[in-house]
Amino acid sequence: MKRGRWLWALAIVVAFGVVFPRVLRAAESLPGRSRNVEATLLSETDSIAPGLPFWVAVRLRMDKGWHVYWRNPGDAGAPPGIEWKLPEGFQAGHIEWPVPEVISVPPLTSYGYEGEAWLLVSVTPPASLAFGQTVALSAKVSWVACAQSCIPGSADLQLILPVTSAPAKVDSSLRSGFAQARLALPGPPPKSVKASAWVERGKLHLEVKATEKKAVVLEEPRFLPAEGGLIKDSAPQMFRLRQFGIVLEIPQPPKPAALPKKLDGLLLAQSTEWKGTRKIAWALEVEKVPVPVSLHSLPVSKDLWLALSFAFLGGLILNLMPCVFPVLSLKVLHLVERGQEEDGGSFRHGLAFLGGVLSSFLALAATLLVLRARGAALGWGFQLQSAPFVAFLAVLFFLVSLSLFGVFEFGASLGSMGEVADRARGLLGSFASGVLATVVASPCTAPFMGVALGFALAQPMWVAFLVFSALGLGVAAPVFLLTAFPVLLQFLPRPGQWMEDFKQLLGFPMMAAVVWLLWVYGKLRGIDGIGSLLLALVAVGFGAWLFGRYANPSRMLPVRLLAGLIGMLVVGATVGYLLRDASSRKEEVPWIPYSAARLSELRVEGVPVFLDFTASWCLTCKVNERVALDNPEVRKRLSDRGVVWMVADWTNRDPTITQALTELGRSGVPTYVLYGPDPQAQPKLLPELLTPRLILDELDKLPNPSGRSPALSTSSPSGP
């Protein structure tokens, strides 16, 4: 009987350890669970010491399809809360919130977490705490979990820790989780970046700029204020370029909360470097400033006056083009003759001609705005920080420069259309002449139309109409003045070769604009993006050459039709592919920049690290990236194993990276090193040529951490 009791006791102990293994861990509480969320209280160390702060975390695990909320939940929901019950003298700090996801369920937008979230809190015990005892940390954790419906939940958690004189140890079972939780925290912005905010005309304006002469290059920025009620969370956040930075314009609700003097929040964005695209999450402390005078006091800014002046000047220059200038005097004579025949004076016919030109340009502006509105619905950006927009402008300006250099001409046969207007009588005929003059001159207006298009796409509606009106006034001004003062005709120079030379000369500024746009595109899509855009320009150039070479009037009609069709198909297909490629968003590369100090910290914490020594000029590195490192299964395995991907960029021969290579016995790139979770173990040097199978095999040798760690979401990791 006695033996049977011992067997029963042993069976109970074994069963208890199997069913409730977490109880055996000193740094982990029993989990508490609602219908869709499990909460656990964790300690980073397995013991504590008097007066020494230590870190705990509330780990929330959500069922698939469910989410909990950030400190500012957005349009709906409520943030998790922790109500502490601590022994006397203990102090708990505030929650360190990881970067949330933007959860859009139209018409509402919220900010929260799916899968798993770790809420870190620093706890400081009193200095008078006695050794040898145990302390109980109790917390009531509450949350609201939502999917198609929302369910509030809570759990009472308790964690018991011993007080020892020996140095506290990081619990090996939780080491990776705490390290990943810190990486999931937002990082501070660079020291050279300053943020300020003001409210103007129902919008919160957030300016982010560099204090040094180095522009802040971000894509798809979005600001999440820490306090609710300041912005319309579901409204799009438009941004404009400013010198060395950007300005976000965020709509506010009808009765917004007052803007505090210090506005806390997160700036989420995409940052593209040659290595790939990654997410930026900056914790901003935004200073409230008065509304800048240049943005609200002046009816028209200096920039707008400058743009209008250039548009008008561009319109004047159009009249010197070979397709316009030779018929300029003839057009004026026709209008003067009409005025004499009707005994009404040529001045009124000049006004009618001016009205026709302006109407045409305003119609073009209206068409542009309609296309811009459709582009907004399709996700097309209006700014020079939108990759599709920059690619579109680069192709447009490149085609314009080829046209100016004489590679192709489009619309030369439209000149006969002017005869239709010449047959018309009265002021209506003069108005029609202005309309058709714009149509006839449209091939020659391409360079300036392109500049106007580029500027207008980034401006409000009224600015676009003003710019196109100024362009139309410039086009019509010479004809109008000559009809009002026919005596000026004798001062016009004769047509000649100088016009063709002048046209080709204008091609070089357009090509310089293409070079600048390539630089901007490289900032948005990296060196690989520049390569793709250059190849696209080669294809577009071939299509334009084919069109200009074989679709001109000197060829037989079948040849012209076939060449024109093939040329336009090549250009159209290339532009379509380029815009789609520029609009696509590849999965962010979860890497952090190399730092010897950070590598040491991760190794001490027992976090596995994949160290990638690479350079933009290294062909083998690029092959390995495309073949192995960009493999979806490899990236998933890196995340599942809790491996931090650290990149040592040797493009500019950094001496720190050179020293690290020397210590590893290597003298060049690529070099790949895999550090396991054991800080004392030697790192594994991988071959120079990688395959997905090779990396997967090495990763499978690493221990699989319990649970799934949060994904890396910041570019500049920082935390407690």
Buried (B, 14 or more C-beta within 10 A) or exposed (E): EEEEEEEEEEEEEEEEEEEEEEEEBBBBBBBBEBEBBBBBBBBBBBBBBBEEEBBBBBBBBBBEEBBBBBBBBBBBBBBBBBEBEBEEEBEBBEBBBBBBBBBEEEEEBBBBBBBBBBBBBBBBBEEEBEEEEEBEBBBBBBBBBBBEEBBEBBBBBEBEBBBBEEEBEBBEBBBBBBBBBBBBBBBEBBEEBBBBBBBEEEBBBBBBBBEEEEBBBBBBBBBBBBBBEBBBBBBEBBBBEEEBBBBBBBBBBEEBEEBBEEBBBBBBBBBBBBBBBBBBBBBBEBBBEEEBEEEEEEEEEEEBEEBBEBBBBBBBBBBBBBBBBBBBBEBBBBBBEBBEEBEEBBBBBBBBBBBBBBBBBBEBBBEBBEEBEEBEEEEBBBBBBBBBBBBBBBBBBBBBBBBBBEBBBBBBEBBEBBEEBBEBEEBEBBBBBBBBBBBBBBBBBBBBBBBBBBBBBBBEBEBBBBBBBBBBBBBBBBBBEBBBEBEEBEEEEEBEEEBEEBBEEBBEEBBEBBEBBBEBBBBBBBBBBBEBBEEBBEBBBBBBBBBBEBBBEEBEEEEBEBBBEBBBEBBEEBBEEBBEBBBEEEEBBBBBBBBEEBBEBBBEBBBBBBBBBBBBEBEBBBEBBEEBBBBEEBBEBBBBBBBBBBBBBBBEEBEEBBEBBEEBEBEEBBBBBBBBBEBEEEEBBBEBEBBBEBBBEBBEEBBEBEBBBBBBBBBBBEBB
